[in-house]
Amino acid sequence: MTRVEGVGFFAAGLVLCTSCMRRLVPLRGVAIASNLAFILYGYIAGIEPVLVLHLILLPVNIIRLLEALGANLPSALPAAVRRHRLFNDLPIKPL
């Protein structure tokens, strides 16, 4: 197994862990770690769809983690982003 494959398997293992988690805050933390691992993997392996997907998912998971922790979204985020359907229509709500 190459180092690149090792990074990919590590990232995949983190995603598997998120599927087994019940509590939202730890799940989001592991999801963020998996996004970072997949960003690294997509970059070094030259797999653009993986890279782009996790570059998009990373801010989504960060925002959801902040919401779960009870933090108000930063006012620096445009109001349109804070009200966007993506962040309000998903079935998982903060605890």
C-alpha positions, 0 to 999 in steps of 0.5 A, spaced: 500 500 500 502 506 498 502 512 502 497 515 498 492 509 498 493 509 506 491 517 506 485 514 502 483 508 507 484 513 513 479 518 510 474 512 508 475 509 515 473 516 518 467 516 514 465 509 517 466 512 524 461 517 522 456 512 520 456 509 527 456 515 531 450 517 535 451 524 538 451 530 533 457 534 536 462 528 535 460 526 529 461 533 526 468 533 529 470 526 525 466 529 519 471 535 519 477 530 520 474 526 514 473 532 510 480 534 511 483 527 510 479 527 503 481 534 501 489 531 502 487 525 499 484 528 493 489 533 492 495 528 492 492 523 488 489 528 483 482 526 484 478 532 483 471 530 484 473 528 491 477 534 492 471 538 490 466 535 494 470 535 500 472 542 499 464 544 499 462 539 505 468 542 510 464 549 511 457 545 511 460 541 517 463 547 520 457 551 520 453 545 523 458 544 528 457 551 530 450 551 530 450 544 535 455 547 540 450 553 540 454 558 537 450 564 533 453 564 526 458 569 525 455 575 522 461 576 517 457 570 513 452 573 508 445 573 511 443 569 504 448 563 506 445 563 514 438 563 511 439 558 505 435 552 504 441 547 505 442 549 512 435 550 514 431 544 510 436 538 512 433 533 517 438 534 522 437 539 527 442 542 533 441 539 539 
